[in-house]
C-alpha cells in the first residue's frame, strides 16, 4: 500500500485539525498515527503538527475509549502527549508539545476514527469482530 493509499480520517475544529492515519510501525504491527495541527482560518498548519504513533499496548486503550468503554485515555511521550476524553455530545482531543492544541470530534468523525482503529486492531488479532469487542470491554475495566 502506498503512502497516498493509507486509510485516514481528518477531523476539523475551529483552532486545530486532527488526522488519524492507518500505518505499520517499525516493529511491523498495524497501528495508527494521531496528528494534531493548528488551524488559522481555512489554513491547516501541518508543518507544526504534533504526532504520536500508538504502540501495540496503547491501540486497544484508544479503541476502548472511542467505543465508550473508557471515559478517557492519555498517551505521553518525552515532551508531548495527547489526551482524549468523552464528553456528552462528542470527544475532546487535547494535544501538547510546548503548546496546547484542542478540538472536539463530532460523533460522525468518531465513527470514522474508530473504524480505522478497529480495522488496525483486527489485522493483528486472532479474534473475530464480536470477540474483539468483548476483549476490549474486558480490558477497559483494568486501565
Secondary structure, 3 states (H helix, E strand, C coil): CCHHHCCEEEEECCCEEEEEEEEECCCCCEEEEEEEEEEECCEEEEEEEEEEECCHHHHHHHHHHHHCCCCEEEEECCCCEEEEEECCCCEEEEEECCCEEEEEECHHHHHHHHHHHHHHHHHCCCCCHHHHHHHHHHHHCCC
